[in-house]
Amino acid sequence: MTQDVHIQITDRDGILHDVQAPTDMALNLMEVVRLFELAPEGTIGVCGGMAMCASCQCYVQSSHELNEKLDEEDAMLSEAFNVKPTSRLSCQIQISLNLEGLKVELAPED
């Protein structure tokens, strides 16, 4: 039986989207954004989710405990624009049951 988690994603136009993300497909948050077409094609996850660009940067707005940032993600965020203390690369956030109620905002494209 598949279980979905409810995630609130604010897109780059400031529109809030409530999505049900499947936990049984080994998706990351960037792939969920693509799946629900919450960013124009070609503007998010340009590197394919390899933490080699910051096009999928998001701001975590809830107090969920996420997996620790790996060195590659930290390095990429150190070179990105519009970085905040809550910035993460959405390609590095795996969808799991502990993300129920997660709230994020997509960072500006530039």
C-alpha positions as a printed Julia matrix, in Angstrom:
110×3 Matrix{Float64}:
  0.0    0.0     0.0
  1.5    3.3    -1.04
  1.64   6.16    1.36
  1.83   9.74    0.27
  3.03  12.71    2.28
  1.41  16.12    2.17
  3.89  18.86    1.22
  3.24  22.56    0.72
  5.37  24.14   -1.99
  5.34  27.85   -2.78
  6.4   28.34   -6.39
  8.51  31.21   -7.76
  5.36  33.26   -8.42
  4.36  33.02   -4.76
  1.54  30.54   -5.39
  1.08  27.88   -2.71
  0.57  24.31   -3.91
 -0.58  21.43   -1.7
  0.79  18.22   -3.14
  0.64  14.57   -2.2
  4.1   13.13   -2.82
  4.5    9.34   -3.07
  6.98   7.76   -0.67
  7.37   4.51   -2.6
  9.05   5.83   -5.76
 12.45   6.95   -4.38
 11.76  10.53   -5.49
 13.46  13.63   -4.22
 11.77  16.99   -3.73
 13.12  18.39   -7.03
 11.49  15.5    -8.89
  8.2   16.19   -7.1
  8.36  19.83   -8.24
  8.91  18.6   -11.79
  6.18  15.95  -11.51
  3.6   18.55  -10.51
  5.01  21.11  -13.01
  5.55  23.78  -10.33
  8.42  25.41  -12.24
  8.85  25.96  -15.97
 10.61  23.07  -17.7
 14.35  23.56  -17.87
 14.49  25.92  -14.88
 14.79  23.45  -12.02
 17.18  20.55  -11.66
 19.28  21.58  -14.64
 22.06  19.18  -13.56
 19.61  16.3   -13.2
 19.74  16.19   -9.43
 23.47  15.72   -8.98
 23.99  18.73   -6.63
 26.07  20.36   -9.39
 23.92  23.45   -9.86
 21.63  25.4    -7.57
 18.63  25.63   -9.88
 16.56  23.57   -7.43
 17.4   25.63   -4.36
 14.52  25.97   -1.92
 13.9   27.51    1.47
 12.66  25.11    4.13
  9.93  26.9     6.07
  8.95  24.18    8.53
 10.92  22.69   11.4
 11.36  19.23    9.86
 14.61  17.46   10.54
 16.14  16.77    7.14
 19.09  14.66    6.19
 22.4   16.38    6.83
 23.89  18.45    4.01
 26.66  16.6     2.23
 29.82  18.45    1.21
 28.66  18.7    -2.42
 25.41  20.43   -1.43
 27.2   22.78    0.98
 29.73  23.71   -1.71
 27.02  24.38   -4.3
 25.01  26.56   -1.92
 28.15  28.54   -1.05
 28.29  29.62   -4.72
 24.54  30.15   -5.25
 22.57  33.39   -5.28
 19.74  34.27   -2.85
 20.97  31.8    -0.23
 19.3   31.92    3.19
 20.06  29.99    6.39
 17.2   27.62    5.5
 18.4   26.99    1.92
 18.65  23.42    0.67
 18.98  21.83   -2.74
 15.65  20.09   -3.28
 17.4   17.31   -5.22
 19.08  16.3    -1.96
 15.82  15.94    0.01
 14.49  12.39   -0.37
 10.73  11.99   -0.04
  9.93   9.92    3.04
  7.2    9.59    5.64
  9.0   11.97    8.02
  8.38  14.82    5.53
  4.63  14.87    6.23
  3.61  18.55    6.41
  6.89  19.87    5.0
  6.7   23.51    3.82
  9.16  24.88    1.28
  9.48  27.83   -1.06
 11.35  27.65   -4.35
 14.22  30.13   -4.51
 14.2   32.73   -7.33
 15.55  31.49  -10.63
 18.51  33.92  -10.76
